[in-house]
Amino acid sequence: MKLQEAKDNFYKSSGTLSELLRKLVFAGIGIIWILKVGDKDAGGLKFQKDLYLPLFLFTLSITLDVFQYVYKSTTWWLYYEFKHRAGVKDDADIDPSGLWNLPTFVFYYGKVLVGALGFIYLLAKITFQLI
């Protein structure tokens, strides 16, 4: 395996995880919505204010997702513009510092962690409420 293949695998996997997490977080918000409007007499669960925490975590996860892509796209465009104006050609080899990507990774792993915590809390609340 070449080093480029490892990098390509990372980008593919992280993109897939981002897409999956986004769908799961929206599903979690939908579950909370169903639980919120559920009528106990019609078989729904009584809404509890404890569901605000997972709702907050899901919302924070989506917010971190947006921040990740806003930061990443803006930073790399500015980096490109800076290098381009300095006379670096598009086909030139460059070696940017890993620090450029540090906030991207903070947002990425933050959204995954926060989304997972939201589901852990939501599933615990649903499980123990049904017992």
Contact map, one row per residue, 1 for C-alpha under 8 A:
11101100000000000000000000000000000000000000000000000000000000000000000000000000000000000000000000000000000000000000000000000000000
11111100000000000000000000000000000000000000000000000000000000000000000000000000000000000000000000000000000000000000000000000000000
11111110000000000000000000000000000000000000000000000000000000000000000000000000000000000000000000000000000000000000000000000000000
01111111000000000000000000000000000000000000000000000000000000000000000000000000000000000000000000000000000000000000000000000000000
11111111100000000000000000000000000000000000000000000000000000000000000000000000000000000000000000000000000000000000000000000000000
11111111110000000000000000000000000000000000000000000000000000000000000000000000000000000000000000000000000000000000000000000000000
00111111111000000000000000000000000000000000000000000000000000000000000000000000000000000000000000000000000000000000000000000000000
00011111111100000000000000000000000000000000000000000000000000000000000000000000000000000000000000000000000000000000000000000000000
00001111111110000000000000000000000000000000000000000000000000000000000000000000000000000000000000000000000000000000000000000000000
00000111111111000000000000000000000000000000000000000000000000000000000000000000000000000000000000000000000000000000000000000000000
00000011111111100000000000000000000000000000000000000000000000000000000000000000000000000000000000000000000000000000000000000000000
00000001111111110000000000000000000000000000000000000000000000000000000000000000000000000000000000000000000000000000000000000000000
00000000111111111000000000000000000000000000000000000000000000000000000000000000000000000000000000000000000000000000000000000000000
00000000011111111100000000000000000000000000000000000000000000000000000000000000000000000000000000000000000000000000000000000000000
00000000001111111110000000000000000000000000000000000000000000000000000000000000000000000000000000000000000000000000000000000000000
00000000000111111111000000000000000000000000000000000000000000000000000000000000000000000000000000000000000000000000000000000000000
00000000000011111111100000000000000000000000000000000000000000000000000000000000000000000000000000000000000000000000000000000000000
00000000000001111111110000000000000000000000000000000000000000001000000000000000000000000000000000000000000000000000000000000000000
00000000000000111111111000000000000000000000000000000000000000000000000000000000000000000000000000000000000000000000000000000000000
00000000000000011111111100000000000000000000000000000000000000000000000000000000000000000000000000000000000000000000000000000000000
00000000000000001111111110000000000000000000000000000000000000000000000000000000000000000000000000000000000000010010000000000000000
00000000000000000111111111000000000000000000000000000000000001000000000000000000000000000000000000000000000000000000000000000000000
00000000000000000011111111100000000000000000000000000000000000000000000000000000000000000000000000000000000000000000000000000000000
00000000000000000001111111110000000000000000000000000000000000000000000000000000000000000000000000000000000000000000000000000000000
00000000000000000000111111111000000000000000000000000000010011000000000000000000000000000000000000000000000000000010000000000000000
00000000000000000000011111111100000000000000000000000000010000000000000000000000000000000000000000000000000000000000000000000000000
00000000000000000000001111111110000000000000000000000000000000000000000000000000000000000000000000000000000000000000000000000000000
00000000000000000000000111111111000000000000000000000010010000000000000000000000000000000000000000000000000000000000001000000000000
00000000000000000000000011111111100000000000000000000010010000000000000000000000000000000000000000000000000000000000000000000000000
00000000000000000000000001111111110000000000000000000000000000000000000000000000000000000000000000000000000000000000000000000000000
00000000000000000000000000111111111000000000000000000000000000000000000000000000000000000000000000000000000000000000000000000000000
00000000000000000000000000011111111100000000000000100010000000000000000000000000000000000000000000000000000000000000000000000000000
00000000000000000000000000001111111110000000000000000000000000000000000000000000000000000000000000000000000000000000000000000000000
00000000000000000000000000000111111111000000000000000000000000000000000000000000000000000000000000000000000000000000000000000000000
00000000000000000000000000000011111111000001111000000000000000000000000000000000000000000000000000000000000000000000000000000000000
00000000000000000000000000000001111111000000111100000000000000000000000000000000000000000000000000000000000000000000000000000000000
00000000000000000000000000000000111111100000001000000000000000000000000000000000000000000000000000000000000000000000000000000000000
00000000000000000000000000000000011111110111111000000000000000000000000000000000000000000000000000000000000000000000000000000000000
00000000000000000000000000000000000011111111110000000000000000000000000000000000000000000000000000000000000000000000000000000000000
00000000000000000000000000000000000001111111110000000000000000000000000000000000000000000000000000000000000000000000000000000000000
00000000000000000000000000000000000000111111000000000000000000000000000000000000000000000000000000000000000000000000000000000000000
00000000000000000000000000000000000001111111000000000000000000000000000000000000000000000000000000000000000000000000000000000000000
00000000000000000000000000000000000001111111100000000000000000000000000000000000000000000000000000000000000000000000000000000000000
00000000000000000000000000000000001001111111110000000000000000000000000000000000000000000000000000000000000000000000000000000000000
00000000000000000000000000000000001101110011111000000000000000000000000000000000000000000000000000000000000000000000000000000000000
00000000000000000000000000000000001101110001111100000000000000000000000000000000000000000000000000000000000000000000000000000000000
00000000000000000000000000000000001111000000111110100000000000000000000000000000000000000000000000000000000000000000000000000000000
00000000000000000000000000000000000100000000011111100000000000000000000000000000000000000000000000000000000000000000000000000000000
00000000000000000000000000000000000000000000001111110000000000000000000000000000000000000000000000000000000000000000000000000000000
00000000000000000000000000000000000000000000000111111100000000000000000000000000000000000000000000000000000000000000000000001000000
00000000000000000000000000000001000000000000001111111110000000000000000000000000000000000000000000000000000000000000000001001000000
00000000000000000000000000000000000000000000000011111111000000000000000000000000000000000000000000000000000000000000000000000000000
00000000000000000000000000000000000000000000000001111111100000000000000000000000000000000000000000000000000000000000010000000000000
00000000000000000000000000000000000000000000000001111111110000000000000000000000000000000000000000000000000000000000111011000000000
00000000000000000000000000011001000000000000000000111111111000000000000000000000000000000000000000000000000000000000010000000000000
00000000000000000000000000000000000000000000000000011111111100000000000000000000000000000000000000000000000000000000000000000000000
00000000000000000000000000000000000000000000000000001111111110000000000000000000000000000000000000000000000000000110110000000000000
00000000000000000000000011011000000000000000000000000111111111000000000000000000000000000000000000000000000000000110010000000000000
00000000000000000000000000000000000000000000000000000011111111100000000000000000000000000000000000000000000000000000000000000000000
00000000000000000000000000000000000000000000000000000001111111110000000000000000000000000000000000000000000000100110000000000000000
00000000000000000000000010000000000000000000000000000000111111111000000000000000000000000000000000000000000001110110000000000000000
00000000000000000000010010000000000000000000000000000000011111111100000000000000000000000000000000000000000000100000000000000000000
00000000000000000000000000000000000000000000000000000000001111111110000000000000000000000000000000000000000000000000000000000000000
00000000000000000000000000000000000000000000000000000000000111111111000000000000000000000000000000000000001101100000000000000000000
00000000000000000100000000000000000000000000000000000000000011111111100000000000000000000000000000000000001100100000000000000000000
00000000000000000000000000000000000000000000000000000000000001111111110000000000000000000000000000000000000000000000000000000000000
00000000000000000000000000000000000000000000000000000000000000111111111000000000000000000000000000000000001000000000000000000000000
00000000000000000000000000000000000000000000000000000000000000011111111100000000000000000000000000000011101100000000000000000000000
00000000000000000000000000000000000000000000000000000000000000001111111110000000000000000000000000000001000000000000000000000000000
00000000000000000000000000000000000000000000000000000000000000000111111111000000000000000000000000000000000000000000000000000000000
00000000000000000000000000000000000000000000000000000000000000000011111111100000000000000000000000000011000000000000000000000000000
00000000000000000000000000000000000000000000000000000000000000000001111111110000000000000000000000001001000000000000000000000000000
00000000000000000000000000000000000000000000000000000000000000000000111111111000000000000000000000000000000000000000000000000000000
00000000000000000000000000000000000000000000000000000000000000000000011111111100000000000000000000000000000000000000000000000000000
00000000000000000000000000000000000000000000000000000000000000000000001111111110000000000000000000010000000000000000000000000000000
00000000000000000000000000000000000000000000000000000000000000000000000111111111000000000000000000000000000000000000000000000000000
00000000000000000000000000000000000000000000000000000000000000000000000011111111100000000000000000000000000000000000000000000000000
00000000000000000000000000000000000000000000000000000000000000000000000001111111110000000000000000000000000000000000000000000000000
00000000000000000000000000000000000000000000000000000000000000000000000000111111111000000000000000000000000000000000000000000000000
00000000000000000000000000000000000000000000000000000000000000000000000000011111111100000000000000000000000000000000000000000000000
00000000000000000000000000000000000000000000000000000000000000000000000000001111111110000000000000000000000000000000000000000000000
00000000000000000000000000000000000000000000000000000000000000000000000000000111111111000000000000000000000000000000000000000000000
00000000000000000000000000000000000000000000000000000000000000000000000000000011111111110000000000000000000000000000000000000000000
00000000000000000000000000000000000000000000000000000000000000000000000000000001111111111100000000000000000000000000000000000000000
00000000000000000000000000000000000000000000000000000000000000000000000000000000111111110000000000000000000000000000000000000000000
00000000000000000000000000000000000000000000000000000000000000000000000000000000011111110000000000000000000000000000000000000000000
00000000000000000000000000000000000000000000000000000000000000000000000000000000001111111000000000000000000000000000000000000000000
00000000000000000000000000000000000000000000000000000000000000000000000000000000001111111101000000000000000000000000000000000000000
00000000000000000000000000000000000000000000000000000000000000000000000000000000000100111111000000000000000000000000000000000000000
00000000000000000000000000000000000000000000000000000000000000000000000000000000000100011111000000000000000000000000000000000000000
00000000000000000000000000000000000000000000000000000000000000000000000000000000000000001111100000000000000000000000000000000000000
00000000000000000000000000000000000000000000000000000000000000000000000000000000000000011111110000000000000000000000000000000000000
00000000000000000000000000000000000000000000000000000000000000000000000000000000000000000011111000000000000000000000000000000000000
00000000000000000000000000000000000000000000000000000000000000000000000000000000000000000001111100000000000000000000000000000000000
00000000000000000000000000000000000000000000000000000000000000000000000000000000000000000000111110000000000000000000000000000000000
00000000000000000000000000000000000000000000000000000000000000000000000000000000000000000000011111010000000000000000000000000000000
00000000000000000000000000000000000000000000000000000000000000000000000000000000000000000000001111110000000000000000000000000000000
00000000000000000000000000000000000000000000000000000000000000000000000000000000000000000000000111111100000000000000000000000000000
00000000000000000000000000000000000000000000000000000000000000000000000000000000000000000000000011111110000000000000000000000000000
00000000000000000000000000000000000000000000000000000000000000000000000000100000000000000000000111111110000000000000000000000000000
00000000000000000000000000000000000000000000000000000000000000000000000100000000000000000000000001111111100000000000000000000000000
00000000000000000000000000000000000000000000000000000000000000000000000000000000000000000000000001111111110000000000000000000000000
00000000000000000000000000000000000000000000000000000000000000000001001000000000000000000000000000111111111000000000000000000000000
00000000000000000000000000000000000000000000000000000000000000000001101100000000000000000000000000001111111100000000000000000000000
00000000000000000000000000000000000000000000000000000000000000000001000000000000000000000000000000001111111111000000000000000000000
00000000000000000000000000000000000000000000000000000000000000000000000000000000000000000000000000000111111111000000000000000000000
00000000000000000000000000000000000000000000000000000000000000011011000000000000000000000000000000000011111111100000000000000000000
00000000000000000000000000000000000000000000000000000000000000011001000000000000000000000000000000000001111111110000000000000000000
00000000000000000000000000000000000000000000000000000000000000000000000000000000000000000000000000000000111111111000000000000000000
00000000000000000000000000000000000000000000000000000000000010010000000000000000000000000000000000000000111111111100000000000000000
00000000000000000000000000000000000000000000000000000000000111011000000000000000000000000000000000000000001111111110000000000000000
00000000000000000000100000000000000000000000000000000000000010000000000000000000000000000000000000000000000111111111000000000000000
00000000000000000000000000000000000000000000000000000000000000000000000000000000000000000000000000000000000011111111100000000000000
00000000000000000000000000000000000000000000000000000000110110000000000000000000000000000000000000000000000001111111110000000000000
00000000000000000000100010000000000000000000000000000000110110000000000000000000000000000000000000000000000000111111111000000000000
00000000000000000000000000000000000000000000000000000000000000000000000000000000000000000000000000000000000000011111111100000000000
00000000000000000000000000000000000000000000000000000100100000000000000000000000000000000000000000000000000000001111111110000000000
00000000000000000000000000000000000000000000000000001110110000000000000000000000000000000000000000000000000000000111111111000000000
00000000000000000000000000010000000000000000000000000100000000000000000000000000000000000000000000000000000000000011111111100000000
00000000000000000000000000000000000000000000000000000000000000000000000000000000000000000000000000000000000000000001111111110000000
00000000000000000000000000000000000000000000000000000100000000000000000000000000000000000000000000000000000000000000111111111000000
00000000000000000000000000000000000000000000000000100100000000000000000000000000000000000000000000000000000000000000011111111100000
00000000000000000000000000000000000000000000000000000000000000000000000000000000000000000000000000000000000000000000001111111110000
00000000000000000000000000000000000000000000000000000000000000000000000000000000000000000000000000000000000000000000000111111111000
00000000000000000000000000000000000000000000000001100000000000000000000000000000000000000000000000000000000000000000000011111111100
00000000000000000000000000000000000000000000000000000000000000000000000000000000000000000000000000000000000000000000000001111111110
00000000000000000000000000000000000000000000000000000000000000000000000000000000000000000000000000000000000000000000000000111111111
00000000000000000000000000000000000000000000000000000000000000000000000000000000000000000000000000000000000000000000000000011111111
00000000000000000000000000000000000000000000000000000000000000000000000000000000000000000000000000000000000000000000000000001111111
00000000000000000000000000000000000000000000000000000000000000000000000000000000000000000000000000000000000000000000000000000111111
00000000000000000000000000000000000000000000000000000000000000000000000000000000000000000000000000000000000000000000000000000011111
